[in-house]
Amino acid sequence: MQLSKDSLGQIALRKGLEIPNPTLFELPEKVLQFGSGVLLRGLPDYFIDKANKQGIFNGRVVIVKTTASDSSAFDKQDGLFTACIRGLENGSIVNENIINASISRVLSAKTDWKRILECAHNPEMKIVISNTTEIGIELIQDDINSEPPVSFPGKLLAFLYERFKAFNGSEASGMVIVPTELISENGSKLESIILELAHWNNLEFKFIEWLETHNIFCNSL
């Protein structure tokens, strides 16, 4: 059986299987995620799904695919995927299968760039998560007006600049940015690259001030 929104009602309930409530599909998009790999689906997306089911976070994820790989698997399953949890917790065996409903849609940077920038106009959007491998966080003299920019920092800067313009640099429009690339002090390094790229693209001082003051770059390592 193909996993999808329509097939959820046909999946027999059994011990160890968690099926999402259909109301979760109506939650607003709050996270822009660069990357769709196992690490992101197994960690941040798992916790976002768990928080949604507890009525805590109440937001879904827009995935940006930065490679040319096919996204049809996500499309066919309406973004749903199954996380299999195995191990021990407090001395008890854990054997769970969780259908994760955190992903709203998957967009390609190559073909959907304008739709990705449209996400910057969403007032509910609050968080950026990334895992673009260690070579993703590097400085390339990138033109943010390209469709899309070449590098991940270039794409992120273009998104942040679009958001700055959409909300006139308001304090509330700032983002929390959480890179998970395996680089020590990854958030600080990404921020320094973003700032250097902003200067290289001759972006205005008010934007750079907004970037430094109202956006938080987190070190996850």
Salt bridges, closest charged atoms under 4 A:
GLU18 OE2 - LYS53 NZ 2.92
GLU29 OE2 - ARG105 NE 2.78
ASP49 OD2 - LYS53 NZ 2.65
ASP112 OD1 - ARG115 NH1 3.63
GLU162 OE2 - HIS121 NE2 2.76
GLU162 OE1 - LYS165 NZ 3.84
